[in-house]
Amino acid sequence: MARQPTRSGGGRRRASHSMESVLGEAVALLDEAGAPALTFRALAQRLGGGVASIYWYVANKDELLDLATDHVMAGVLADIEKLPPGEDAIDDLRAMAVTLFDAVVSRPWLGAYFMRNTDVQGNSLRIYEKLGRQTLRLDLTARQRFHAVSAVVGVVVGSAVDMGQEPPQEILDGAVDRDEFLGRFARTWRELAPEEFPFIHEIVDEFDGHDDVDQFRSALDLTLAGLRLQAGL
């Protein structure tokens, strides 16, 4: 949960807004335009106060980013805790990973700060614990468990951040749609020399018009299949 402000201002008047409102507006700014848009001046304007009032709650932008991330992760943790437990640890791990993916892909800025500072991000740490606890149900060493959860988080966050990047301007402008844009590259790839690019020629039809979510789920399933083998299942 977000921390309550503890700073005193040496006689300064206490800010009229709350930590909850500060973090809510910070997340709104991040959702609209990413980390560059989150300045204390912009945040103060949205809250209807002065810049100095933000310092009642956070010391600097890094702390604000970590707290905003954890604010969002509180909701993700709640969604994970609602998942019904199953008999298969890896299936449960997959369901949790997909829930985390859905949160990060809708907020690309989130991936850059998730687990960055677990002293501040208590909810992020609890999500990491939830993922890792599924590996305790498997016959693995401590190192294998650590590597397994690291791999899953890497696939989830890396895929979500990549998918959440802003599309090229011509797609944003409506000049072409996504499939047309990918099709241009596919046509170029098909013209490459097969003897020099045999792999490209093998997969170009799969690339042309591929579904990003399907690609993520396949990468996750491949990772979890390796974990299943490692656990001797």
N, C-alpha and C positions, 0 to 999 in steps of 0.2 A: 504494500500500500504506500501511497505517497506520504512523505514525512510532513509533519506540521512545522511551520516556521519557528525557529528558535532564536533568531537574531534579535538583538535589541538595537535601537537606533540612537542611543545616546541622547534621548529627548525628542527624537523625530516622531512624528505622528504615524501610527500604525496604518498600513495599507488597508483599504476598505474591502478589497476583494479577498477571496479565499485561495488556498493552494489548489483546490479542485477547479476553480475557474481559471486560474493561471495555466494549469496543465491542459485543461480542455481547449483553451484558445491557442496554446502552443501547438497542440496536435492538429488543430484546424489549419494553422499556418503551414505546418509541415505537409499536411495532406494537399494543400492548394499548390505549393510551389517548392517543397523540399527544404532542406536545411538552410540554404542561402536566404530564404524568406524569413527565417526565424531570427529576428533581431529584437533586442529589448525595446527599441523604440516602436517597432511595429506591434509588438505584444502589448505594450502600454497603451497604444492608441485603441486597440481592440477592447481593452479592459476599461478604458475611460479614466486612466490615471496617469501619473508621471512615471518616467523611467525608473526613478529611485525606488518606487514602490515595489518593483520586481525583486529588488535586492533584499526585501524582507523574507523572500522564499528561496532564492537560489543565489549562489555566489558568482556564477559565471555561466556562459552559454553551454559549456560542456556538461555541467551539472543539470542544466535545464533539459538538454537533449536526453541525458540518461533517465531523468525523471519522467519525461514525456514518453519515452520508450516503455518504461515500466508501467506507466499509466495505461497504455494500450495493452500491454502484456497481461494486465490484471483480467481483462476481458477474455483473452486467449486462454489463460489458465482456467477460468470459469468454464469455458467451452470444453476444454480437455477433461475437466473433472466431471462433466455431464456424460462423457462417453461410457457406455455400458462395458464393464469388464468381460473379457472372453476367456476361453480356455487356452488360446494360443497366444503366447507372449509376443511373437513377431507380428501377428495380425493386430494386436493392441497397439504395438509400437507404430505400425503403419498408420492406423487411424489417428493417432496423436500427431504424427508427422504431417499428415494431410491437413489437419486442423491448423497447425502452425503455418504451413505453406499458404493456405487460404488467407491468413491474416497478413503475411508479409507481401504476397503478390499484389494485394490491394493497396499496400502502403510501401512502395519501394524504398523509401528513406529508412524504414524500420530495420532492414537487414544490416545496415552499416553500424547500428548501435546496439543490436541485440547481443547480450552477454558481454558488452564492452567493459562494464564496471559493475560487478555483482555486489559490491558493497552498497551500491545505490539501487541496483535492479533486483530487488528481492523476488519479484514475480518471475522474472526471467530465469533466475536460479532455480525456482521451484519447478518451472517447466522443464529445465534441464534435468532436474531430479526425477520428474515424472517419466521422461524418456528413458533415463538410465535405469530406473527401477524395473522396467520391463526386462532388461538384460540380467537382472538378478534372478530371474526365473529360468535362466539358461545356464548350461554347463560351460562357463567361460572363465578365463582368468581375469584379474583386475585390468590388465593391460588390454585384453581383447574387448572388455566392456567399454573401456575408455575410447578405444579406436572405433568401436562400432557406433557409439553415440556421436562421436565427432564426424564420422562419415555420413550418418543420417542428417545431422544438422547442416553439414556442408552441402549435401544434395538439395535439401529443402531451401535453405537461405540463398544459396548460389543460384538455383533455378528461379526462385521467386524474384530476386533482384534483377536477374537478366531479363525475365519476362516483363517486369514492371518498368523497364526503361521507356522513356518517351519515344514514340515512333518517329520516323523521319518526317520532315516538314511536309513533304508532298502527300503523305498519308493523312497528316493532320489537316492539311488544306482540302482534302477530298479529291485531289487530282488522280490518285490511284488508291485501290484498296490493298489490304495486306497480301492477298493471294497474287495480285498483279505485280506487286513489288517483289515478292519472292520469285515469281515467275521469270522476272528479268535475269536474276542471278542463275536460275536453273537453265535458261537458254544459253547463257554464257558458259556455264559448266559443261553442258552437252557438247559444246564446240571444242573443248579442250582435247588434247591428244590422249586417246585411251591408254597408250603404252606409258605415258608419263603420269597420268592421273587415273589409275585403275579403280581406286577406291571411290573417287568422286563419281565416276561413271556408274559404279555399282549402286550408289545410294541416291543419285540425283532425283529419281522419281519419288523416293520417300521424302526427300527434302521439299520438293515442289508441293506447296500447299499443306505442309504438315501441321499438326495440331500441337501447340506448345504444352498444353496441360497433359496430353497423352505422352509427350516426350518426357515430361517431368515424372509422371507416374511410372513409366518404364524404367527410368534411371533409379527411382526409389525401389522398385521391385527387384531390380538387378542387385542393388546394394543389400537388400534384405534377404535375397536368395543366397548371397555369399555368407551372410550372418547365419542363416539357417544351416548351411553346410558346416560352417565352423563350429556350431553348437552341436553337431552330430544328429540333427533332426532329420 
